[in-house]
Amino acid sequence: MKNTVNLLIVVIIVAAGFTGCQKLNLNPESWLKSASMRSQSPDEDDDTSEIEKFETKVETPFIGEYTQITGKNLIALQGVGLVTGLNGTGGNPPPSVHREALLREMRRRNVKNPNQILRSPSTALVIVKAYLPPLIRKGETFDVEVYLPGNSEATSLEGGWLMESYLAEQAMIQGRGLLKGHILAKAEGSILIPPMSDEDRKKGVSGLLRRGRILAGGISVAEDRDLALYLRNDFKSIRNAQRIANRIGTRFHHFDKYGIEEPLAEAKTDKKVVLKLKPRYKHNDSRYLQVVRYIAFRETDVAQRVRMQKLTEEIMIPEKAERASIELEAIGKKSIPILKSALKNPLLEVRFHAAVALAYLDDGSGIKDLAEAAREEPAFRVYALAAMSALDEPEAHLHLRELMCMTSAETRYGAFRALWTLDKNDPFIRGENMNNQFLLHVLQTELETVTTHDPNKKPGGPKNGGPMIHVTHRKHPEVVLFGSEQEFRVPLTVRAGKVLITGAPGVEQLTVSKYEVGEPDQRKLVSKNIAVVIRTAVDMGASYPDIAQMILQAHQQGNIEGQVEIDALPEGGRMYYRPVHDDSLLALKSGEMKSSKPKPKKGSRVGNQNMVPNIFTTGAPHTSSSRRSENENEEPDLESADESDSKGKATLVDSRKSKSTEEDDKYVKQSTFQSWFRYFSK
């Protein structure tokens, strides 16, 4: 009996002790679990426990979860300037703060008789506005806008030249007036205005002559603009800022002139990390920031391998392919085999996302897929072309040259812009410097051999896309002739500023002449070749705005056979409609088919209009979605979604025939001149 009592007492003591251990959290299994939980805290020491080294969870914390990115904003600049060279359309500006500011600046520069100069009909006071782009370096250029004040006596800026003006941040403060910040840029150059026919002037749109644009007329004098990451308030600390900088620096670094490796991120304070741009992403900084956000903040080798295995499966799923490709790109070179395996997928969407990631990892295995995406699918086009511009490989050059022979205007010019970004000295696109004002590119597209499918070519259509002329009114002053043998039709009478070009019916040569008071007369007979006429007019003093006006006037009069396009740039943020598998027969056999009408395609938006690669951006703040994006339906009918192509803002032939409103149809049918006016009317 005594032994039984003693045994019972021992059992009670052991049970009580075990319960106490549990309450005090002394259970060894609890220690391991607690250690594992603590190791996930972002603010713990860098020492990794033995348990964590073999952790197989894929709930990886990313840098984007703890930070916000700054430095992508545009800085609004303003100044006052003097336009000269007007043909009697200037005027004496009335008293105002702008006149006083201009007079002070003229006196500072020791200009004699400033009031007399302002009274001249060949001069006009203008307001100068611009937006300093993000990531711009000191000495780089950007576009500038000029316009006449509302009470100005001047009527037109046509043919004008903006004298050097200073631009700074400005703000109107109540009780203190107009306050100026530091000077951040200078502006100067010839003013590009919308060309207008006599019919347009009669319609009362001549007010558009009171404003204009100077392409690449602004020069930054400010310090280089860099990006920065700001840590969340509940996460900020010197340790975490340094950890983030180290994680980014491990993935992205460059070598200085001495060959020393330097990380591209540096912790400045407990909440700020300065981020420099990797050169490969120079023309697509939005992609760079996406990748940075998906760099793992804390992840073991074992956990990374497990996550990569998961991403191997996800990249093959169209709905998850974009996110998976960015995560794999953030991991780095070790993810290349996974991305290459995705290139074997039969779906274009999967191959496209994998090829883009490979391009920024300096692997050209997906060049052919990028070319196919740019050619076949408008939603992928802008990102595929940007990725090809990051690959300096012969195959990329060849595919871009072939894309310049397609029918779609934005495909052709987009491919040109990508190749120009990749190699400005490529013999196929090398430009001629036209009196330091613009570049003339004459492409021999008629000699190219096209071996791929042109999705927009109509039966009996012209070979290699046919002749086309492209002019710009944003960022790059240039004229691109797609087809070196293009000629003016006669009879012809057009002007390029003060230069007159004429040709009687049936003649084989045109007369290019210039008559100016006090100057010797100039007259020359040239062939009808458009490139020859442009060169001759520039030699006689025509500027880029004059040449652009001449081309558009000749196009309106029917003197140019091919297309004439203005800023036919591919866009971001378009809808992509995934193909629907033909499973009607299986549904019919199973008895599940309730209707013979096919199901609508599922649509998803690819990127957005605020994430367009730099080489295709307009340089102005984006205020609203494009007209097409606003009216796109998420689930269009199969018939409407199958139509081939989409168009750039000013293109005349590219048109995506998805469901649209009546207003959309009007937008597509607008002429080149109306497209030009629409931009300036903003």
C-alpha positions as CSV (number, residue, x, y, z in Angstrom):
1,M,0.0,0.0,0.0
2,K,2.8,2.3,0.9
3,N,4.6,1.6,-2.4
4,T,1.4,2.5,-4.3
5,V,1.1,5.8,-2.5
6,N,4.7,6.7,-3.2
7,L,4.3,5.9,-6.9
8,L,1.2,8.1,-7.1
9,I,3.1,11.0,-5.5
10,V,5.9,10.6,-8.1
11,V,3.4,10.7,-11.0
12,I,1.7,13.8,-9.6
13,I,5.1,15.6,-9.2
14,V,6.3,14.7,-12.8
15,A,2.9,15.9,-14.2
16,A,3.1,19.2,-12.3
17,G,6.7,19.7,-13.5
18,F,5.8,19.1,-17.2
19,T,2.9,21.6,-16.9
20,G,5.2,24.2,-15.4
21,C,7.6,23.8,-18.2
22,Q,4.9,24.4,-20.7
23,K,3.7,27.6,-18.9
24,L,7.3,28.8,-18.7
25,N,7.8,28.0,-22.4
26,L,10.7,25.6,-21.4
27,N,9.6,23.0,-24.0
28,P,12.6,22.5,-26.4
29,E,10.2,22.3,-29.3
30,S,8.9,25.7,-28.4
31,W,12.4,27.1,-28.3
32,L,13.0,26.0,-31.8
33,K,9.7,27.4,-33.0
34,S,10.3,30.7,-31.1
35,A,13.8,30.9,-32.7
36,S,12.3,30.4,-36.1
37,M,9.7,33.1,-35.6
38,R,12.3,35.6,-34.3
39,S,14.5,34.9,-37.2
40,Q,11.9,36.3,-39.6
41,S,11.9,39.8,-37.9
42,P,13.6,42.3,-40.2
43,D,15.3,44.1,-37.3
44,E,17.1,41.1,-35.9
45,D,20.9,40.4,-36.1
46,D,22.3,39.0,-39.3
47,D,23.4,35.8,-37.6
48,T,21.3,32.9,-39.1
49,S,20.3,30.1,-36.8
50,E,20.9,26.5,-37.7
51,I,17.2,25.9,-37.9
52,E,16.7,28.9,-40.3
53,K,19.5,27.8,-42.6
54,F,17.3,24.9,-43.6
55,E,14.0,26.8,-43.6
56,T,11.9,25.8,-46.6
57,K,9.2,28.4,-46.4
58,V,8.7,30.6,-49.5
59,E,7.0,33.5,-47.8
60,T,9.9,35.7,-48.6
61,P,9.8,39.4,-47.5
62,F,10.8,41.7,-50.3
63,I,12.4,45.1,-50.2
64,G,9.3,46.7,-51.7
65,E,7.3,45.7,-48.6
66,Y,9.4,48.0,-46.4
67,T,10.2,50.9,-48.7
68,Q,8.8,53.6,-50.9
69,I,10.6,54.9,-54.0
70,T,11.1,58.6,-54.7
71,G,12.8,60.6,-57.4
72,K,10.5,59.7,-60.3
73,N,8.6,63.0,-60.2
74,L,8.8,65.7,-62.8
75,I,9.9,69.2,-61.6
76,A,7.9,72.0,-63.1
77,L,10.1,74.9,-64.3
78,Q,9.2,78.3,-65.6
79,G,10.9,81.5,-66.9
80,V,10.4,84.4,-69.1
81,G,12.2,84.8,-72.5
82,L,12.5,86.8,-75.7
83,V,11.7,85.4,-79.1
84,T,13.4,87.0,-82.1
85,G,13.2,86.6,-85.9
86,L,9.4,87.0,-86.2
87,N,8.0,88.2,-89.5
88,G,6.1,91.3,-88.2
89,T,4.0,89.2,-85.9
90,G,5.6,90.4,-82.6
91,G,4.6,93.3,-80.5
92,N,5.3,95.5,-77.5
93,P,4.4,93.6,-74.3
94,P,2.1,95.5,-71.9
95,P,3.4,96.3,-68.4
96,S,3.5,93.2,-66.2
97,V,5.7,91.3,-63.8
98,H,7.0,89.3,-66.8
99,R,8.1,92.4,-68.6
100,E,9.9,93.7,-65.6
101,A,11.6,90.4,-65.1
102,L,12.7,90.3,-68.8
103,L,14.0,93.9,-68.6
104,R,16.0,93.1,-65.5
105,E,17.6,90.1,-67.2
106,M,18.4,92.2,-70.4
107,R,20.0,94.9,-68.3
108,R,22.0,92.2,-66.4
109,R,23.4,91.1,-69.7
110,N,24.2,94.6,-70.8
111,V,21.7,94.7,-73.6
112,K,21.5,98.3,-75.0
113,N,18.0,99.9,-75.4
114,P,16.0,97.0,-74.1
115,N,12.7,98.8,-74.3
116,Q,13.3,99.6,-78.0
117,I,14.0,95.9,-78.6
118,L,10.8,94.9,-76.9
119,R,8.8,97.4,-79.1
120,S,10.1,95.8,-82.3
121,P,7.5,93.8,-84.4
122,S,10.1,91.1,-84.9
123,T,10.3,90.3,-81.2
124,A,7.9,89.0,-78.5
125,L,7.9,88.3,-74.8
126,V,7.0,84.7,-74.0
127,I,6.5,82.5,-71.0
128,V,8.8,79.5,-71.0
129,K,7.7,76.3,-69.3
130,A,9.3,72.9,-69.0
131,Y,9.4,69.7,-66.8
132,L,12.7,68.5,-65.6
133,P,12.6,64.7,-66.1
134,P,13.6,62.2,-63.4
135,L,17.1,60.8,-63.5
136,I,18.3,63.5,-65.8
137,R,22.1,64.2,-65.7
138,K,23.7,67.6,-65.8
139,G,24.1,68.7,-69.4
140,E,21.3,66.5,-70.8
141,T,18.5,68.0,-72.8
142,F,14.7,68.0,-72.6
143,D,11.7,69.7,-74.4
144,V,10.5,73.2,-73.6
145,E,7.2,74.9,-74.3
146,V,6.7,78.6,-75.0
147,Y,3.5,80.7,-75.2
148,L,2.5,84.3,-75.5
149,P,0.8,85.9,-72.4
150,G,-2.9,86.4,-72.8
151,N,-2.6,90.2,-73.1
152,S,0.2,90.1,-75.6
153,E,-0.1,92.2,-78.8
154,A,1.9,89.5,-80.7
155,T,-0.1,87.2,-83.0
156,S,2.2,84.4,-84.0
157,L,5.5,82.7,-83.0
158,E,6.0,81.2,-86.4
159,G,9.6,81.3,-87.5
160,G,10.8,82.5,-84.1
161,W,13.9,81.8,-82.1
162,L,14.0,81.8,-78.3
163,M,17.0,83.6,-77.0
164,E,18.8,81.9,-74.0
165,S,16.5,81.9,-71.0
166,Y,16.8,80.6,-67.4
167,L,14.3,78.3,-65.9
168,A,13.6,77.8,-62.2
169,E,10.9,76.5,-59.8
170,Q,8.4,79.3,-59.1
171,A,5.5,79.7,-56.8
172,M,2.9,82.4,-56.2
173,I,2.7,83.1,-52.5
174,Q,-0.2,85.3,-51.1
175,G,1.2,88.5,-49.7
176,R,4.7,87.8,-51.0
177,G,4.1,87.6,-54.8
178,L,6.1,85.4,-57.2
179,L,9.0,83.6,-55.5
180,K,11.7,81.8,-57.5
181,G,14.0,79.0,-56.6
182,H,17.4,78.0,-57.8
183,I,18.0,78.1,-61.6
184,L,17.9,74.4,-62.7
185,A,18.0,74.7,-66.5
186,K,18.6,76.9,-69.6
187,A,16.5,77.0,-72.8
188,E,17.1,78.2,-76.3
189,G,16.2,77.2,-79.9
190,S,13.9,77.4,-82.9
191,I,10.2,77.2,-82.1
192,L,8.1,74.4,-83.6
193,I,4.4,75.3,-84.1
194,P,1.6,73.4,-85.8
195,P,1.5,74.1,-89.5
196,M,-1.8,75.5,-90.7
197,S,-3.5,75.6,-94.1
198,D,-5.6,78.6,-95.2
199,E,-8.7,76.5,-94.5
200,D,-7.5,75.9,-90.9
201,R,-7.0,79.6,-90.4
202,K,-10.5,80.3,-91.6
203,K,-11.8,77.9,-89.0
204,G,-10.5,80.1,-86.2
205,V,-7.7,77.9,-84.9
206,S,-4.9,80.5,-85.5
207,G,-4.7,81.0,-81.8
208,L,-2.5,77.8,-81.8
209,L,0.2,79.9,-83.5
210,R,0.6,81.7,-80.2
211,R,2.3,78.7,-78.6
212,G,5.0,76.3,-79.6
213,R,7.6,73.8,-78.6
214,I,11.4,73.6,-78.7
215,L,12.6,70.1,-79.1
216,A,15.5,69.3,-76.9
217,G,15.7,73.0,-76.2
218,G,16.3,72.8,-72.5
219,I,19.6,71.9,-70.9
220,S,19.9,70.8,-67.2
221,V,22.3,72.8,-65.1
222,A,21.3,71.1,-61.9
223,E,23.0,68.3,-60.1
224,D,22.3,64.8,-61.3
225,R,18.9,63.5,-60.2
226,D,19.0,60.1,-58.5
227,L,16.4,57.7,-57.0
228,A,16.0,57.1,-53.3
229,L,14.3,54.5,-51.2
230,Y,12.6,55.6,-47.9
231,L,12.0,53.1,-45.2
232,R,8.6,52.8,-43.5
233,N,8.4,54.7,-40.2
234,D,7.9,51.4,-38.2
235,F,10.9,49.9,-39.9
236,K,13.5,52.6,-40.1
237,S,16.8,52.1,-38.4
238,I,20.5,52.4,-39.4
239,R,20.7,48.6,-39.4
240,N,17.8,48.0,-41.7
241,A,18.8,50.8,-44.1
242,Q,22.3,49.2,-44.4
243,R,20.8,45.8,-44.9
244,I,18.6,47.0,-47.8
245,A,21.6,48.8,-49.4
246,N,23.6,45.6,-49.0
247,R,20.9,43.4,-50.6
248,I,20.5,45.8,-53.6
249,G,24.3,46.2,-53.9
250,T,24.8,42.4,-54.0
251,R,22.4,42.2,-56.9
252,F,23.3,45.5,-58.7
253,H,26.8,46.9,-58.9
254,H,29.2,48.4,-61.4
255,F,32.9,48.8,-61.7
256,D,34.6,52.2,-61.6
257,K,37.4,53.3,-63.9
258,Y,39.9,51.5,-61.6
259,G,38.0,48.2,-61.9
260,I,36.8,48.4,-58.3
261,E,33.3,47.0,-57.7
262,E,30.9,49.6,-56.3
263,P,27.3,48.9,-55.1
264,L,24.5,50.9,-56.7
265,A,22.8,51.5,-53.3
266,E,24.1,53.5,-50.4
267,A,22.4,54.0,-47.0
268,K,22.5,57.7,-46.1
269,T,20.3,57.9,-43.0
270,D,18.2,55.6,-40.9
271,K,15.4,55.9,-43.4
272,K,17.0,56.9,-46.7
273,V,18.9,54.7,-49.2
274,V,20.2,56.4,-52.4
275,L,19.8,54.3,-55.5
276,K,21.8,54.7,-58.7
277,L,20.6,53.4,-62.0
278,K,22.3,50.4,-63.6
279,P,23.3,51.4,-67.2
280,R,21.5,48.4,-68.7
281,Y,18.2,49.9,-67.4
282,K,19.0,53.4,-68.4
283,H,16.2,53.5,-71.0
284,N,13.7,51.6,-68.8
285,D,14.1,52.7,-65.2
286,S,10.5,51.6,-64.4
287,R,11.6,48.0,-65.0
288,Y,14.6,48.6,-62.8
289,L,12.5,49.8,-59.9
290,Q,10.1,46.8,-60.3
291,V,13.1,44.4,-60.0
292,V,14.5,46.3,-57.0
293,R,11.2,46.0,-55.2
294,Y,11.3,42.2,-55.7
295,I,14.8,41.7,-54.3
296,A,14.5,39.4,-51.2
297,F,15.1,41.3,-48.0
298,R,16.0,38.2,-46.0
299,E,16.2,34.7,-47.5
300,T,18.4,31.6,-47.0
301,D,19.9,29.6,-49.8
302,V,17.6,26.7,-49.1
303,A,14.5,29.0,-49.1
304,Q,15.6,30.6,-52.3
305,R,15.9,27.3,-54.1
306,V,12.5,26.3,-52.9
307,R,11.1,29.6,-54.2
308,M,12.8,29.2,-57.5
309,Q,11.2,25.7,-57.9
310,K,7.9,27.4,-57.3
311,L,8.6,30.1,-59.8
312,T,9.6,27.4,-62.3
313,E,6.0,26.3,-62.3
314,E,4.4,29.8,-62.0
315,I,6.2,31.3,-65.0
316,M,4.5,28.7,-67.2
317,I,1.1,30.0,-66.1
318,P,0.1,33.0,-68.2
319,E,-1.7,34.8,-65.4
320,K,1.4,34.5,-63.2
321,A,4.2,34.7,-65.8
322,E,4.8,38.5,-65.4
323,R,5.3,38.4,-61.6
324,A,7.3,35.3,-61.8
325,S,9.7,36.7,-64.5
326,I,10.3,39.8,-62.4
327,E,11.1,37.7,-59.3
328,L,13.5,35.6,-61.3
329,E,15.2,38.6,-62.8
330,A,15.6,40.0,-59.3
331,I,17.3,36.8,-58.2
332,G,19.9,37.2,-60.9
333,K,22.0,35.0,-63.2
334,K,21.2,31.7,-61.5
335,S,17.6,32.0,-62.7
336,I,18.6,32.1,-66.4
337,P,18.0,28.3,-67.0
338,I,14.5,28.6,-65.6
339,L,13.7,31.5,-68.0
340,K,15.2,29.7,-70.9
341,S,13.0,26.7,-70.3
342,A,10.0,29.1,-70.4
343,L,10.9,30.1,-74.0
344,K,9.7,26.6,-75.1
345,N,6.2,27.4,-73.9
346,P,3.7,27.5,-76.8
347,L,2.0,30.6,-75.4
348,L,3.4,34.0,-76.7
349,E,2.6,35.7,-73.4
350,V,4.8,33.3,-71.4
351,R,7.7,33.5,-73.9
352,F,7.5,37.3,-74.0
353,H,7.8,37.8,-70.2
354,A,10.7,35.3,-70.0
355,A,12.5,36.9,-73.0
356,V,12.2,40.4,-71.4
357,A,13.8,39.1,-68.1
358,L,16.5,37.4,-70.1
359,A,17.3,40.5,-72.0
360,Y,18.0,42.5,-68.8
361,L,20.1,39.7,-67.5
362,D,22.3,40.1,-70.7
363,D,21.1,36.9,-72.3
364,G,19.9,37.1,-75.9
365,S,18.2,33.7,-76.0
366,G,14.8,35.3,-76.3
367,I,15.5,37.9,-79.1
368,K,13.4,36.0,-81.6
369,D,10.5,35.9,-79.2
370,L,10.8,39.6,-78.5
371,A,10.6,40.3,-82.2
372,E,7.5,38.2,-82.5
373,A,5.9,39.9,-79.6
374,A,6.6,43.4,-81.0
375,R,5.3,42.3,-84.5
376,E,2.2,40.4,-83.5
377,E,0.9,41.9,-80.2
378,P,0.4,45.6,-79.6
379,A,0.1,45.2,-75.9
380,F,3.7,43.7,-75.7
381,R,5.2,45.9,-78.4
382,V,6.6,48.8,-76.3
383,Y,8.2,46.5,-73.7
384,A,9.6,44.1,-76.3
385,L,11.3,46.8,-78.3
386,A,12.8,48.4,-75.1
387,A,14.2,45.0,-74.1
388,M,15.7,44.5,-77.6
389,S,17.4,47.9,-77.3
390,A,19.2,46.6,-74.2
391,L,20.8,43.7,-76.1
392,D,23.9,44.7,-78.2
393,E,23.9,41.5,-80.3
394,P,23.9,41.2,-84.1
395,E,20.7,39.2,-84.0
396,A,18.9,42.2,-82.3
397,H,20.1,44.5,-85.1
398,L,18.8,42.2,-87.8
399,H,15.4,41.7,-86.2
400,L,14.9,45.5,-85.6
401,R,15.8,46.2,-89.2
402,E,13.1,43.7,-90.3
403,L,10.5,45.2,-88.0
404,M,11.1,48.6,-89.8
405,C,9.7,46.9,-92.9
406,M,6.3,46.1,-91.4
407,T,3.0,47.8,-92.3
408,S,2.3,49.2,-88.8
409,A,3.6,52.7,-88.4
410,E,4.3,52.4,-84.7
411,T,6.1,49.1,-85.2
412,R,8.3,50.7,-87.8
413,Y,9.2,53.8,-85.9
414,G,9.4,51.9,-82.6
415,A,11.9,49.6,-84.1
416,F,13.9,52.5,-85.5
417,R,13.9,54.2,-82.0
418,A,15.1,51.0,-80.4
419,L,17.9,50.5,-82.9
420,W,18.9,54.1,-82.6
421,T,19.1,53.7,-78.8
422,L,21.1,50.5,-79.2
423,D,23.6,51.9,-81.8
424,K,23.4,55.4,-83.2
425,N,26.1,54.5,-85.7
426,D,24.4,51.5,-87.2
427,P,24.9,51.9,-91.0
428,F,21.2,51.2,-91.7
429,I,19.9,54.2,-89.6
430,R,22.9,56.5,-89.3
431,G,21.6,60.1,-89.4
432,E,22.9,63.2,-91.2
433,N,23.4,66.3,-89.1
434,M,21.3,69.0,-90.7
435,N,23.0,72.3,-89.6
436,N,23.1,71.2,-86.0
437,Q,19.3,71.5,-85.8
438,F,18.0,68.0,-86.5
439,L,18.9,64.6,-87.9
440,L,17.8,63.3,-91.3
441,H,17.6,59.5,-91.5
442,V,17.2,57.9,-94.9
443,L,16.5,54.1,-94.6
444,Q,16.7,51.8,-97.6
445,T,13.8,49.7,-96.4
446,E,12.9,48.9,-100.0
447,L,16.1,46.7,-100.3
448,E,15.4,44.6,-97.2
449,T,14.4,41.0,-97.5
450,V,11.5,40.3,-95.1
451,T,11.1,36.6,-94.0
452,T,8.6,37.0,-91.2
453,H,4.8,37.4,-91.2
454,D,3.4,40.9,-91.4
455,P,0.1,40.8,-89.5
456,N,-1.2,44.1,-90.9
457,K,-0.3,43.7,-94.6
458,K,-3.4,43.6,-96.9
459,P,-3.5,41.6,-100.1
460,G,-1.8,43.6,-102.8
461,G,-0.3,46.0,-100.3
462,P,3.1,47.6,-100.8
463,K,6.3,45.7,-100.3
464,N,8.2,46.1,-97.0
465,G,5.5,48.4,-95.6
466,G,5.7,50.9,-98.4
467,P,7.1,54.4,-98.2
468,M,6.6,56.4,-95.0
469,I,7.9,59.7,-93.6
470,H,8.0,60.2,-89.8
471,V,8.5,63.6,-88.1
472,T,8.7,64.3,-84.4
473,H,7.5,67.0,-82.1
474,R,8.8,65.5,-78.9
475,K,12.3,64.9,-77.5
476,H,14.3,64.2,-80.7
477,P,14.2,66.6,-83.7
478,E,14.4,64.3,-86.6
479,V,13.0,63.3,-90.0
480,V,13.0,59.6,-90.8
481,L,12.4,58.5,-94.4
482,F,11.4,54.8,-94.7
483,G,12.3,54.3,-98.3
484,S,15.2,56.2,-99.9
485,E,13.6,56.7,-103.3
486,Q,10.6,58.7,-102.2
487,E,9.8,61.7,-104.5
488,F,7.4,64.7,-104.5
489,R,4.5,64.6,-106.9
490,V,4.1,67.6,-109.2
491,P,2.6,70.1,-109.6
492,L,4.1,71.3,-106.3
493,T,4.3,74.6,-104.4
494,V,5.3,74.4,-100.7
495,R,7.3,76.5,-98.3
496,A,10.0,75.7,-95.8
497,G,10.1,78.9,-93.9
498,K,11.6,81.5,-96.3
499,V,12.6,78.8,-98.8
500,L,10.1,78.1,-101.7
501,I,9.9,74.8,-103.5
502,T,8.0,74.7,-106.8
503,G,7.5,72.2,-109.7
504,A,5.4,72.5,-112.8
505,P,3.3,69.5,-114.1
506,G,5.4,66.9,-115.8
507,V,8.9,68.3,-114.9
508,E,11.7,66.1,-113.7
509,Q,13.3,68.7,-111.5
510,L,12.1,71.0,-108.8
511,T,13.1,74.7,-108.2
512,V,14.3,75.5,-104.7
513,S,14.7,79.3,-104.2
514,K,15.0,81.9,-101.5
515,Y,14.5,85.6,-101.9
516,E,15.2,88.0,-99.0
517,V,15.6,91.7,-98.8
518,G,19.3,92.7,-98.4
519,E,20.5,89.2,-99.2
520,P,21.6,87.7,-102.6
521,D,19.0,85.6,-104.3
522,Q,19.4,81.8,-104.1
523,R,18.0,79.5,-106.7
524,K,18.8,75.8,-107.5
525,L,17.4,73.0,-109.6
526,V,17.2,69.6,-107.8
527,S,15.7,66.2,-108.4
528,K,12.2,65.4,-106.9
529,N,13.8,63.1,-104.3
530,I,12.5,64.2,-100.9
531,A,15.8,63.7,-99.1
532,V,17.6,65.9,-101.7
533,V,15.0,68.7,-101.4
534,I,15.4,68.6,-97.6
535,R,19.2,68.9,-97.8
536,T,18.9,71.8,-100.3
537,A,16.4,73.7,-98.2
538,V,18.5,73.4,-95.0
539,D,21.5,74.6,-96.9
540,M,19.5,77.8,-97.7
541,G,18.7,78.3,-94.1
542,A,15.5,76.3,-93.4
543,S,15.1,75.1,-89.8
544,Y,13.6,71.9,-88.4
545,P,10.2,73.5,-87.9
546,D,10.4,74.8,-91.5
547,I,11.1,71.3,-92.8
548,A,8.3,69.7,-90.7
549,Q,5.9,72.3,-92.0
550,M,7.0,71.7,-95.6
551,I,6.4,67.9,-95.3
552,L,3.0,68.2,-93.7
553,Q,1.9,70.8,-96.1
554,A,3.0,68.6,-99.1
555,H,1.2,65.7,-97.5
556,Q,-2.0,67.7,-97.1
557,Q,-1.8,68.8,-100.7
558,G,-1.3,65.2,-102.0
559,N,2.3,65.7,-103.1
560,I,3.6,62.8,-101.1
561,E,2.7,59.3,-102.0
562,G,3.3,57.4,-98.8
563,Q,2.3,57.8,-95.2
564,V,3.2,60.8,-93.1
565,E,3.3,60.2,-89.3
566,I,3.9,62.3,-86.2
567,D,5.2,60.6,-83.1
568,A,3.8,57.2,-83.9
569,L,5.1,55.7,-80.6
570,P,4.0,52.4,-79.1
571,E,2.1,52.8,-75.9
572,G,2.0,51.1,-72.5
573,G,-1.0,49.9,-70.5
574,R,-2.8,48.2,-73.4
575,M,-5.1,45.3,-72.9
576,Y,-4.0,41.8,-73.9
577,Y,-6.7,39.2,-74.6
578,R,-5.5,35.7,-74.0
579,P,-6.4,33.1,-76.6
580,V,-9.3,30.7,-75.8
581,H,-8.7,27.0,-76.4
582,D,-11.1,25.3,-78.8
583,D,-12.8,23.0,-76.4
584,S,-16.3,23.2,-78.0
585,L,-16.1,19.6,-79.1
586,L,-15.3,18.3,-75.7
587,A,-18.1,20.3,-74.2
588,L,-20.6,19.1,-76.7
589,K,-19.7,15.4,-76.0
590,S,-20.0,15.9,-72.3
591,G,-23.3,17.7,-72.6
592,E,-22.1,20.8,-70.9
593,M,-22.4,23.1,-74.0
594,K,-25.5,25.3,-73.4
595,S,-24.8,27.8,-76.2
596,S,-23.1,27.8,-79.6
597,K,-21.8,31.3,-78.9
598,P,-18.1,31.2,-78.0
599,K,-17.0,32.5,-74.6
600,P,-15.4,36.0,-74.5
601,K,-11.6,36.2,-74.1
602,K,-10.2,37.2,-70.7
603,G,-8.3,40.5,-70.9
604,S,-5.4,41.8,-68.7
605,R,-3.6,45.1,-68.9
606,V,0.1,44.9,-69.6
607,G,1.9,47.5,-67.6
608,N,0.5,51.0,-67.4
609,Q,1.0,54.3,-69.1
610,N,3.1,55.6,-66.2
611,M,5.6,52.8,-66.7
612,V,6.5,53.3,-70.4
613,P,10.2,52.8,-71.2
614,N,12.1,56.1,-71.4
615,I,12.8,55.8,-75.1
616,F,9.1,56.0,-75.8
617,T,7.9,58.5,-73.2
618,T,6.6,61.9,-74.2
619,G,8.4,63.9,-71.5
620,A,5.3,65.6,-70.3
621,P,3.2,64.8,-67.2
622,H,0.6,62.1,-67.8
623,T,-2.8,63.5,-66.7
624,S,-5.3,61.0,-68.0
625,S,-5.6,57.7,-69.9
626,S,-5.5,57.6,-73.6
627,R,-8.9,57.7,-75.3
628,R,-8.5,54.1,-76.3
629,S,-7.7,52.8,-72.9
630,E,-10.7,54.5,-71.3
631,N,-13.1,52.8,-73.7
632,E,-11.5,49.4,-73.8
633,N,-13.7,46.6,-72.6
634,E,-12.4,44.0,-70.2
635,E,-14.1,41.1,-72.1
636,P,-14.7,41.9,-75.7
637,D,-16.2,39.5,-78.2
638,L,-13.9,37.1,-79.9
639,E,-14.5,38.7,-83.2
640,S,-13.7,42.2,-82.1
641,A,-10.7,41.1,-80.1
642,D,-9.1,39.2,-82.9
643,E,-8.4,42.3,-85.0
644,S,-4.8,42.8,-85.6
645,D,-3.2,46.0,-84.4
646,S,-3.3,49.1,-82.3
647,K,-2.2,52.6,-83.1
648,G,0.0,55.3,-81.8
649,K,-1.4,58.7,-80.8
650,A,-0.8,60.3,-84.2
651,T,-0.6,57.4,-86.5
652,L,-3.0,57.2,-89.5
653,V,-3.0,53.6,-90.4
654,D,-2.7,51.6,-87.2
655,S,-6.1,51.0,-85.7
656,R,-7.2,48.5,-83.2
657,K,-10.8,47.5,-84.0
658,S,-12.0,46.3,-80.6
659,K,-15.3,47.5,-79.3
660,S,-15.2,51.2,-79.2
661,T,-17.5,54.1,-78.8
662,E,-18.5,56.5,-81.6
663,E,-16.0,58.9,-80.2
664,D,-13.2,56.4,-80.7
665,D,-14.0,56.0,-84.4
666,K,-13.7,59.8,-84.8
667,Y,-10.4,59.7,-82.9
668,V,-9.0,57.1,-85.2
669,K,-10.0,58.9,-88.4
670,Q,-8.4,62.2,-87.5
671,S,-5.9,63.6,-89.9
672,T,-2.2,64.2,-89.3
673,F,-2.9,67.9,-88.8
674,Q,-5.7,67.3,-86.4
675,S,-3.4,65.1,-84.4
676,W,-0.9,67.9,-84.2
677,F,-3.5,70.4,-83.2
678,R,-4.8,68.1,-80.5
679,Y,-1.4,68.0,-78.8
680,F,-1.0,71.8,-78.8
681,S,-4.6,72.4,-77.7
682,K,-3.8,70.6,-74.4
